[in-house]
Amino acid sequence: MQKPKLLLLTSLSFLAYVLNAAKDERPNILFIFTDDHALNALSAYGGPLAKLAPTPHLDRIAKEGMLFRHCLVSNSICAPSRAVILTGKHSHLNGQRTNKDTFDGSQQTVSKLLQRAGYQTAIVGKWHLKSTPTGFHHFEVLKGQGQYYNPLLFTNGEMVKHTGYTTDIITDQALKWIDQRDQNKPFFLMAQHKAPHGRWEPALRHLKTFEDVQIPEPPTLFDDYSGRSEAPANHKMGIAEHIGPSRLMLRYSSKFTPEQYKIFDGHFRPLNEAMQKLDLKGKKLTRWNYQRYIKNYLRCVKAVDENIGRMLDYLDENGLSKNTVVIYSSDQGFWLGEHGWFDKRWMYEESLHTPLLVRWTGRTKPGSTNTDLVSNLDFAQTFLDIAGAPQPKDMQGRSLLPILHGKTPEDWRKTHYYHYYEAGGHGVPIHFGVTDGRYKLIRFPDEKLNTWEFFDLKVDPQEMKSRLNAPKYSKIIAGLKKELTRLRKHYQVED
């Protein structure tokens, strides 16, 4: 009588084993992230540099998925943006207000929540949050900002030295992890590049790219900042006077091997010596700085794009494309000479907007474009929604899943809140503000400034003139001030 009972238990145990071992068919999530990638340097966005921007593989994601025209960051600076994506909370709640803060890894993050939901989680590349990554089954992250050549990767608690170009190495290691993962479980991989963050050292194979090309200058390259408050005039991010020798390859930052140095220095040294003999001044020097800067920036973008192509090819070749959501974004926008600037931080358009491309085969319409106000604040909840995991109520964004399915909710946000906290960085003061996509109101609370700016982006897309005191905008400004108060209360911003 006991023997059949034993067989029954054995059969049930075997059935449970088979069910538990069955492949989890939930979609993989590949989040590819860069640092300081301006929309104007991504040809799918069709900006002034569209024909020159070397991004065919990024363009492929847009053609096969959805391009978001208005993805706005909540705080345009590297570490805070990364913390917002991990937590789904504004900077004042996740504790990462500035690059100087250290991320509290004990708090709730999307990677931890995806782990609990049964996902394999990994991050490879730039971390830039000072603390050790948490919530990842595997991590390989750059030490600090990292360098463009021969990076150190802090790998699961140990420092590992690599030789080669960092953009290539990050891709190598990311693909290696995908290849070695448990193929019965879905994965969440954050592949995060240093590029195209300064200081812009191109790959050896790209040193001569754009060599014989004159890059068009932005019309605001020689902006004098009149027509606005005192705030932008006090900047320290000018291509003319602040960009410095290391960002112009007059001095190098990476620790090269002798072979690398011979090729790299062999390219730049003769060009630098020729420029120094010219003894350029004024606008001529600004123009030379711009050409050197923008070409090296675009060369770094080209390496990123090539490596994204490698990742897309890997997904195709391994049968993963259909069930992997590919999401591309950057931590914020960047100035490519507009207003005479490099860097980010401001709530002005070039800094506020970041690229967002999403390919989800069979779910998101190929070649679609979205114009809603979305944000990096939404990314965490989007990841969770894709995974079918619960979205904590204390997260402050909204899942983009309905939009990816082509159905924007009727109650989708009509305004966006921005807050920059790192006073003095590149001469940028603390400021916060609100935009509805056309009108923008910015508050500079510093007692030395204590001022506002207001822009109508339809008539002034380059934000050359604040119309704060124009009578015809008085009702709109009053409405935006009221909305700003509402948003600060809604997001629990401290006064």
C-alpha positions in Angstrom: 0.0 0.0 0.0 2.9 2.4 0.6 4.6 1.9 -2.7 1.9 3.6 -4.9 1.9 6.6 -2.5 5.6 6.9 -2.9 5.2 6.8 -6.7 2.5 9.5 -6.5 4.7 11.8 -4.5 7.6 11.2 -6.9 5.5 12.0 -9.8 4.2 15.2 -8.2 7.7 16.3 -7.3 8.8 15.6 -10.9 5.9 17.7 -12.2 6.8 20.5 -9.9 10.4 20.3 -11.1 9.4 20.5 -14.7 7.1 23.4 -14.1 9.8 25.3 -12.1 12.4 24.6 -14.7 10.2 25.7 -17.6 11.6 28.7 -19.5 10.2 32.1 -18.3 9.0 33.7 -21.5 8.7 37.3 -20.1 10.6 39.8 -22.2 14.2 40.6 -21.6 15.0 44.2 -21.1 18.2 45.6 -22.6 18.7 49.2 -21.5 21.5 50.9 -23.4 22.6 54.2 -21.8 25.1 56.8 -22.8 26.5 59.9 -21.1 25.8 63.4 -22.6 24.3 62.3 -25.9 22.6 65.4 -27.5 19.6 64.9 -29.7 21.4 66.9 -32.3 24.0 64.1 -32.6 21.5 61.4 -33.4 20.4 61.5 -37.0 17.0 60.0 -36.4 16.0 63.2 -34.6 16.7 65.3 -37.7 18.6 68.2 -36.1 21.1 70.5 -37.9 23.8 67.8 -37.7 21.5 65.0 -38.8 23.3 64.3 -42.1 26.7 64.1 -40.3 25.6 62.3 -37.1 27.2 58.8 -37.4 24.3 56.8 -35.9 22.9 54.3 -38.4 22.4 51.6 -35.7 20.6 53.9 -33.4 18.5 55.0 -36.3 17.6 51.3 -36.8 16.1 51.2 -33.3 14.0 54.2 -34.2 12.9 52.7 -37.5 12.0 49.4 -35.8 10.4 51.0 -32.8 9.3 54.3 -31.3 11.2 57.6 -31.1 10.2 60.0 -28.3 10.4 63.6 -29.2 10.0 65.0 -25.7 11.8 62.9 -23.1 12.7 65.4 -20.4 15.1 64.8 -17.5 14.3 65.9 -14.0 17.8 67.0 -13.1 20.3 67.5 -16.0 23.5 66.1 -14.5 25.1 62.6 -14.6 24.8 60.9 -11.2 21.4 62.4 -10.2 19.9 61.2 -13.5 21.2 57.7 -12.9 19.7 57.7 -9.5 16.3 58.9 -10.8 16.3 56.0 -13.3 17.2 53.4 -10.6 14.6 54.7 -8.0 11.8 56.3 -10.0 12.0 59.2 -7.6 13.1 62.8 -7.9 16.6 63.8 -6.6 15.4 65.2 -3.3 13.8 61.9 -2.4 16.5 59.5 -3.6 19.2 61.6 -2.0 21.3 62.1 -5.1 20.9 65.8 -5.7 24.4 66.4 -7.1 27.4 64.5 -8.5 29.1 65.1 -5.2 26.6 62.9 -3.3 27.0 59.2 -2.7 24.1 57.0 -3.8 22.4 55.1 -0.9 22.3 51.6 -2.2 20.2 50.3 0.6 17.1 52.0 -0.7 14.5 50.5 -3.1 15.7 50.3 -6.7 14.2 48.9 -9.8 17.0 46.3 -10.1 16.1 44.9 -6.6 12.5 44.8 -7.6 13.2 43.0 -10.8 15.4 40.5 -8.9 12.4 39.7 -6.7 10.3 39.3 -9.8 12.6 36.6 -11.0 14.8 38.6 -13.4 18.6 38.2 -13.8 20.0 41.6 -13.4 23.3 43.1 -14.4 25.0 46.4 -15.0 28.1 46.8 -17.2 29.9 50.2 -17.8 29.5 53.5 -16.2 28.0 53.7 -12.7 29.2 57.1 -11.4 27.3 56.8 -8.1 30.3 56.2 -5.8 28.7 53.4 -3.8 28.9 49.7 -4.7 26.1 48.7 -7.0 23.3 46.8 -5.3 20.4 44.8 -6.7 22.5 43.3 -9.5 23.5 39.6 -9.8 26.5 40.8 -11.8 28.2 44.2 -12.0 31.3 45.5 -13.9 31.5 49.2 -13.5 34.0 51.9 -14.3 36.1 53.4 -11.5 34.6 56.9 -11.2 34.2 58.6 -14.6 36.4 56.1 -16.2 38.8 56.8 -19.1 38.5 56.1 -22.8 41.4 53.7 -23.0 42.4 50.7 -20.8 39.7 51.0 -18.2 39.5 49.5 -14.7 36.2 47.7 -14.2 35.1 47.0 -10.6 33.8 43.5 -11.2 31.7 41.9 -8.5 33.9 43.4 -5.8 37.3 43.1 -7.5 39.1 45.6 -9.7 40.0 44.2 -13.1 42.2 45.9 -15.6 41.3 45.8 -19.3 43.3 46.9 -22.4 41.6 48.5 -25.3 39.0 51.2 -26.1 36.4 51.5 -23.3 33.3 51.7 -25.5 34.3 48.4 -27.2 35.2 46.7 -23.8 31.9 47.6 -22.2 30.1 46.0 -25.1 32.4 42.9 -25.0 31.7 42.4 -21.3 27.9 43.0 -21.7 27.6 40.5 -24.5 29.8 38.0 -22.5 27.3 38.3 -19.6 24.3 37.8 -21.9 26.0 34.7 -23.4 26.7 33.2 -20.0 23.3 33.9 -18.3 20.7 31.4 -17.3 18.8 31.1 -20.5 15.6 29.9 -18.7 15.1 33.2 -17.0 14.6 36.7 -18.5 17.3 39.3 -18.0 17.5 43.0 -17.2 20.8 44.4 -18.4 22.0 48.0 -18.1 24.8 48.5 -20.6 26.1 52.0 -19.8 28.7 53.7 -21.8 31.1 56.5 -20.7 30.9 58.0 -24.1 30.3 60.6 -25.3 31.1 62.3 -22.0 34.2 64.4 -22.1 37.1 64.3 -22.3 36.5 63.2 -25.9 39.2 60.7 -26.9 38.2 58.9 -30.1 39.0 55.3 -30.9 42.2 54.9 -32.9 40.1 53.7 -35.9 38.2 57.0 -35.9 41.0 59.6 -35.6 40.6 60.7 -39.2 36.8 60.6 -39.3 35.5 64.1 -40.3 39.1 65.2 -40.9 38.2 66.9 -44.2 34.8 68.1 -43.1 33.8 71.5 -41.9 31.1 71.0 -39.3 28.3 73.7 -39.6 28.4 76.1 -36.7 25.3 76.6 -34.6 23.7 80.1 -35.2 24.0 80.9 -31.5 27.7 80.1 -31.2 28.5 83.7 -30.4 25.5 84.3 -28.1 26.0 87.4 -25.9 23.2 86.3 -23.4 21.4 89.6 -23.7 17.6 89.5 -23.4 17.7 87.0 -20.4 18.4 87.2 -16.7 22.0 87.5 -15.4 22.1 83.7 -14.9 23.4 82.5 -18.3 25.8 85.3 -18.6 27.7 84.0 -15.5 28.3 80.6 -17.0 31.7 78.8 -17.1 31.0 76.4 -19.9 32.1 78.4 -22.9 33.9 76.8 -25.9 35.8 80.0 -26.2 37.2 80.4 -22.7 36.4 77.4 -20.5 36.7 74.2 -22.5 40.4 73.8 -21.6 43.3 71.9 -23.2 42.3 68.4 -22.1 38.9 68.6 -23.7 40.5 69.8 -26.9 43.2 67.0 -27.1 45.9 69.5 -26.5 46.5 67.3 -23.5 45.4 63.7 -23.0 43.6 62.1 -20.1 43.8 58.3 -20.7 46.7 56.1 -19.7 47.7 54.7 -23.0 49.9 51.7 -23.8 53.0 52.7 -25.8 51.5 51.4 -29.0 48.2 53.3 -28.5 50.1 56.5 -27.5 52.3 56.3 -30.7 49.2 56.3 -32.9 47.1 58.7 -30.9 49.8 61.3 -30.3 51.1 60.8 -33.8 47.7 62.0 -35.0 47.1 65.0 -32.7 50.6 66.4 -32.1 51.2 67.7 -35.6 47.7 69.2 -35.7 48.2 70.9 -32.3 51.6 72.3 -33.2 50.2 73.7 -36.5 47.4 75.4 -34.6 49.7 76.9 -31.9 51.8 78.5 -34.6 48.7 80.3 -35.9 48.3 82.1 -32.5 44.6 82.3 -32.9 42.5 84.9 -31.0 38.9 85.9 -30.6 36.3 84.4 -32.9 39.0 82.5 -34.9 40.0 80.6 -31.7 36.4 79.9 -30.8 35.8 78.5 -34.3 38.9 76.3 -34.1 37.9 75.1 -30.6 34.4 74.3 -31.9 35.7 72.2 -34.8 38.1 70.2 -32.7 35.4 69.7 -30.0 32.5 68.7 -32.2 34.6 66.3 -34.4 36.0 64.4 -31.4 32.5 64.3 -29.8 31.0 62.9 -33.0 33.9 60.4 -33.3 33.0 59.1 -29.8 29.4 58.9 -30.8 30.4 56.8 -33.8 32.1 54.2 -31.6 29.0 54.0 -29.4 26.8 53.5 -32.5 29.0 50.8 -33.9 28.9 48.9 -30.6 25.1 49.2 -30.4 25.1 47.6 -33.9 27.1 44.8 -32.4 24.5 44.3 -29.7 21.6 44.4 -32.2 23.4 41.8 -34.4 24.0 39.6 -31.4 20.3 39.6 -30.5 19.5 38.7 -34.1 22.0 36.0 -34.4 21.0 34.4 -31.1 17.2 34.5 -31.6 16.7 37.1 -28.9 15.4 40.1 -30.9 11.8 39.1 -30.8 11.6 38.8 -27.0 14.0 41.6 -25.9 12.9 45.1 -25.4 15.7 47.4 -26.5 15.7 50.8 -24.8 18.2 53.5 -25.7 18.7 56.8 -23.7 21.2 59.1 -22.2 21.5 60.7 -18.8 20.6 64.1 -20.2 21.1 66.3 -23.3 24.2 68.3 -24.1 25.3 71.5 -25.8 27.2 71.1 -29.0 28.2 74.7 -29.4 24.7 76.2 -29.1 24.9 79.5 -27.1 28.7 79.0 -27.3 28.5 76.1 -24.7 29.5 72.6 -23.9 28.1 70.7 -20.9 24.5 70.5 -19.6 22.8 71.4 -16.2 20.4 74.2 -17.4 16.7 73.8 -17.9 17.2 75.1 -21.4 16.1 72.9 -24.3 19.4 71.3 -25.4 20.1 70.2 -21.8 16.6 69.3 -20.8 15.9 66.9 -23.6 17.4 63.4 -23.8 17.1 60.8 -26.5 14.7 57.9 -26.0 14.3 55.1 -28.5 12.4 51.9 -27.8 12.1 48.7 -29.9 9.7 46.0 -28.8 9.1 43.7 -31.7 5.4 42.8 -32.1 4.3 45.3 -29.5 5.5 48.7 -30.6 4.7 50.0 -34.0 7.9 50.3 -36.2 8.8 53.8 -37.2 6.4 55.4 -34.7 7.0 58.8 -33.1 5.6 60.0 -29.7 5.3 63.7 -28.7 4.0 63.4 -25.2 5.9 64.8 -22.2 7.8 61.7 -20.9 10.7 61.6 -18.5 13.6 59.6 -17.1 11.4 59.5 -14.0 9.2 57.1 -15.9 11.9 54.5 -16.7 11.8 52.4 -13.5 8.1 51.9 -13.7 8.3 51.1 -17.4 10.8 48.4 -16.7 8.6 46.9 -14.0 5.5 47.1 -16.1 7.3 45.3 -19.0 8.3 42.6 -16.5 4.7 42.3 -15.2 6.1 43.3 -11.7 4.2 45.5 -9.2 5.0 49.2 -9.3 5.5 50.7 -5.8 3.2 53.5 -5.0 6.0 55.7 -3.8 7.6 55.9 -7.3 6.8 59.2 -8.9 6.8 58.5 -12.6 4.4 56.5 -14.8 4.9 53.5 -16.9 5.3 54.2 -20.6 3.8 50.8 -21.5 0.5 52.2 -22.8 2.3 54.7 -25.0 4.5 51.9 -26.4 1.3 50.1 -27.3 0.1 53.3 -29.1 -2.4 54.4 -26.5 -1.5 57.5 -24.4 -3.7 57.6 -21.3 -6.1 60.6 -21.3 -4.7 61.7 -18.0 -1.1 61.7 -19.1 1.0 64.6 -17.7 0.7 68.0 -19.4 3.6 69.6 -17.5 7.1 68.6 -16.4 9.0 69.6 -13.2 12.7 70.2 -13.3 15.1 70.9 -10.4 18.9 71.4 -10.6 20.8 71.4 -7.2 24.5 71.6 -7.8 25.2 75.3 -7.3 28.2 76.7 -9.0 29.1 73.8 -11.3 30.3 75.4 -14.5 28.8 78.6 -13.2 25.2 77.2 -13.2 23.1 78.3 -10.2 20.4 76.3 -8.5 17.1 76.6 -10.4 13.8 74.8 -10.8 10.9 75.2 -13.2 8.0 73.9 -15.2 7.3 73.5 -18.9 4.3 72.4 -20.9 6.3 71.8 -24.0 5.6 75.3 -25.4 5.9 77.6 -22.5 8.7 77.4 -19.9 9.0 79.1 -16.5 12.3 79.0 -14.6 13.0 80.2 -11.1 16.5 81.1 -9.9 16.1 81.3 -6.1 19.6 82.3 -5.2 19.4 85.6 -3.3 22.0 87.2 -5.6 19.8 86.5 -8.6 16.3 86.0 -7.1 14.8 86.1 -10.6 12.6 84.3 -13.1 12.8 83.6 -16.8 9.9 82.8 -19.2 10.1 81.5 -22.8 7.6 80.9 -25.5 9.3 78.1 -27.4 7.0 78.4 -30.4 8.2 81.9 -31.3 11.7 81.5 -29.7 12.8 77.9 -29.9 16.4 78.8 -29.2 15.5 80.7 -26.0 17.2 83.9 -26.8 14.8 86.2 -25.1 12.9 85.9 -21.8 9.4 87.3 -22.1 8.8 87.5 -18.4 7.6 91.1 -18.5 5.6 90.9 -21.7 1.9 91.9 -20.8 0.4 89.4 -23.3 1.9 86.5 -21.4 0.9 87.6 -17.9 -2.0 85.1 -17.6 0.1 82.2 -18.9 2.9 83.1 -16.5 0.5 83.3 -13.6 -0.9 79.9 -14.5 2.6 78.4 -14.7 3.5 79.7 -11.3 0.4 78.1 -9.9 1.3 74.8 -11.7 4.8 75.0 -10.4 3.5 75.3 -6.8 1.2 72.3 -7.4 4.0 70.2 -8.8 6.3 71.0 -5.9 3.6 69.8 -3.5 2.8 66.8 -5.6 6.5 65.7 -5.7 7.0 66.5 -2.0 9.7 69.1 -2.8 11.1 70.8 0.3 10.7 74.6 0.5 
